[in-house]
Amino acid sequence: MYASYDDYLTCAAWSSTDENGEPLDSYQFSDSAETKMKEDLDKFVEYCQTEHAKTLEDYENEGGTPEQFAHDFWLTRNWHGAGFWDRGLGEIGDILTKASKTFGECDLWHNPETLEIEVM
């Protein structure tokens, strides 16, 4: 199992807002934000492959895709009211939700000077 990095960024920007409450999806990520986001996603995938290999296999067998996995990680870790736990996956969703929560929240902000998305 791998996760779609582009879909992770897309979901993060779509679900985060600027100082006016507008989604960040019209902005680009800074290089440092992209690096941090990629590191987080890679670490989560590696953690799941190491600690929850059977769960990942079950997730794929239930139709989970790399794109959905990336979206669900972002949404779950940031308490967006959707994610692994609400896909009707039962124990699979519960395990991946718990794993996501160990990575903590990740907040984004729009830097008005550079017009880029940054990670707090």
Buried (B, 14 or more C-beta within 10 A) or exposed (E): BEBBBEBBBBBBBEBBBBEEEEEBBEBBBBEEBBEBBBEBBEEBBEBBEEEBEEBBEBBBEEEBBBBBBBBBBBBBBBEBEBBBBEBEBEEBBEBBBEBBEEBEEBEBBBEEEEEBBBBE
